[in-house]
Amino acid sequence: MKTFSIPYGPQTLELKIPPVHWGELLAASPGKSSLQAGDFQEALEQPLDSPGLGEFLDGCRSLLILVNDETRPTPTGRVLEALWPRIRDLNFKILVATGTHRASRPENLERIFSPLGPELRKKILFHDSRQEGGMIFLGTTFRGTRVLLNSQIMMADRVLAIGSVEPHYFAGYTGGRKLIVPGIAAYSTIVANHSLALEPGSQPLRLLGNPVHEDLMEALRFLTVPPIFSVQLVLTPTHDVAAVFAGSLLKSFLEATRRADEIFTVPFREKADILVSVAQPPMDLDLYQSQKPIEHGKLALKEDGILILVMPCRQGAGPEEFQELLGRTGDFDQARRLLDQPYRLGFHRVSRNLRFVAEGGEIWGVTDLDPAFLSRTFIRPQPSLQAAVDEAIARKGPNAKVNILLNASLCVPKQRFA
């Protein structure tokens, strides 16, 4: 037997696979930080398409710092610690770009901002996408997205955007422009942009011809003031910093995507009959994040294969509207009728799962969610990972092969041909 320890939140699950059924372990190289001591400061003072940070902050009367929320692995606290000598005497606020996510619990707030948590606590604000009444309307994109943003950004003299860039299953990549939309955008803006995820060009690692990305870029162009200085990190799969790019939001993002592509693309030989797709912290918190490991896993799985999602979801299903949407599905006919209605947040997730299942694939789930609820999402609940793999092998027959994709929310399989 081949034995594996599969990450499951802070724990591990033991999995045994007979050698005859073993395929491949798809995992990015753990990597180590390639940054030298002075690389971070050099990036700040010799940025891409921007004055250096010192010049950028000169004369600043009010600074707004945009940061990721707890669902991203960005080492925000470490970046702020490195910047602290430059910003501590400024009049600044920190706006957590939550998009549609909820505000962080105290223990997760500490994880985001450590080691500066106590110094920053009174300066931290959380974006609430539902409070559209006080937001600023900037314009309407070619695809019809009305761009409304948190008014805090227009009240600042300067903006410092801190993010990280990883693959994203329908926007191509996270980071950069996503700190603005969906990060600090109105709920209606986010819904309009995300509706484009139903279109074929919305794929991981793709920017050219990707309607979601192109819509995001058009929305960003409406934001002509205040000036933005961007710090975009590229991490290793173990969340060490591999590279840092600073400067304009667009240029730092584009350079970071090239490095992210190198780090998070995982080669494999053959598509499997069964694929174990493992989401790892912090992107395993709720079911709303599950489409990343599902979509990435499908790239290394046969069309009629069984994908086994391993994801604790200890914070439940996710946003309330997403939960309500899932509660209205449950069978194919009902889901199809639902998808004929005007787009609502989460439709693209239901649509992708529905299409995969309709074409002969199956999605099984090893989670902490209520099995009755999970079964309504076109994900079949499983009592344990071992039981799921054993049953899948029995279903697929004596020649079935099993692949395992680790860190599946970030890593994107790419088939290599002889």
Helices and strands as residue ranges (DSSP letters): E 2-8, E 11-17, G 19-21, E 22-26, H 39-45, H 53-57, E 63-68, H 76-87, E 92-97, H 106-113, H 117-120, G 121-123, E 124-126, G 132-134, E 136-140, E 146-149, G 151-153, E 158-164, E 167-168, E 172-173, G 176-179, H 187-194, G 195-198, H 211-221, E 228-235, E 241-247, H 249-264, E 265-268, E 272-278, G 287-289, H 291-298, E 301-310, H 320-327, H 332-339, H 347-358, E 362-366, H 371-374, G 375-377, E 380-381, H 385-396, E 402-405, E 412-415
